[in-house]
Amino acid sequence: MEERKLYDIIFDTIRQIPTGKVASYGQIAAIVGRCSAQMIGFALASLAGSPTGTDVPWQRVVNGEGKISPHGFGLGSGMQRALLEEEGIVFEPDHTIDFEKYGWLGVPNGQKQHKRSPQ
């Protein structure tokens, strides 16, 4: 059986984040189980200009402080905020998102997490 590609697993996990909810890079890395938060950022950055990336709700991934991380010299950050606001997410005055209110709790029941494969 062929092992799935890491970016495909990352994207499948991000696709599970429902509209109006967010997750952190670290949270996605913990669910995927064989990568770092930085690798989640690299995976999402690879979607830029990719027609295959259009169904990945990249805007729903924010940093651990509940803030939008800078994208493409700041140009993508405004787009990400606008997309999240369209989904009903309200930003605090300090530009953070309240994880208590808008945080995604993780993989739905019945779905397994992806574990690190033995080395």
N, C-alpha and C positions, 0 to 999 in steps of 0.2 A: 504494500500500500504506500502510495506516495505521500510524503508529508506536505501539508499545506504551507504555502508561503507565508512568512510572518506578516507582511503588509496586508495580505488578504484576511488574516485573522484579526488584525487591528481594525481594518475597515468594517468587517462583519460585526465586531464588538461595538464600534461607534454607531453603526446603523441601528442598534438596539436602543439608543438613547431616545426617549420619546420627545415629541414636540413640547416645548415649554420647560424642558429640563436640561441641566448641564452636568458634565463630569469633568474631573481634572485629568491632566496628562498622567499623573501618577496613579490615579484610580484605574485608568484604562490599562496602564502598564501592569498593575497588580492583577487585573482580571486576565489579561493575555498570559502573563506569567513567565515570559522569557525575554523581556526587554525592559528598557528604562523609560522614564518619562520623556527624556530627550529623544529617544527613538520614536516615540509617538509623534513628537513634533516633526521629526524628519519625514515620517510616513505621510503626515498631513501636508507638509510642504511639497511633497512629490505630486500632490493632486493639482497643483497650480497649472492651469492650461490643459489639463487632461480631461478628455470627454468621458473617460471611465470613472472619474472621480465625482461626477455630478450628483450621484445618488448617495454619497457619503455626507452626512450632516456635520461637516467639519466645524461649523460655527458653534456647536454645542460642547466643544472641548475648550476649557479655560485653564488657567494656572491654579495652583493650590491655594492661592489667596482669593480666588473668585474673581480674578481680573483677566481681561483680554491681554494676551501676550502680543507684542509688536509683530506685525507681518509686513513683509515687502516695503520697508522704509515707512511703515505706519499706514500705508494706503489700505491694506486689507483689514486693519483694525476697525476702521469706521464702518466698513461693510459688515464685519462680523457683529458689531454692536447693533447695527440696523436690522440685521436678520434676526438676532435674538429678541430685539424689541418687538418685531413683527410677530414673534411667537408668544408674546405676552410677558416676557421677562423684564422686570423693572430693575434698573441699576440704582444702587445706593448713591448718596451724594459723593462718596469717595471713589466712585466708578467700579465698585465691587458688586458681585452677585451674591445674594444670600443663599448659601448652600442648604441651610435649614429649610428654606422655602422652595428652592428651585433645583436642588441637587438630586441627581439620579441615584437610586440606591444600588444599582448594579445589575448583574445578569438576572433575568427573571427566573423564578422557580422552575425547576425541571430542565434547565439548560446547564450544561457543564462548563466550568471554566477550563481554559487551556493551560495545561501545566507545562513546566519546563521539561523538555525531553531529556532522557539520560544522556550523559556525555561519554 
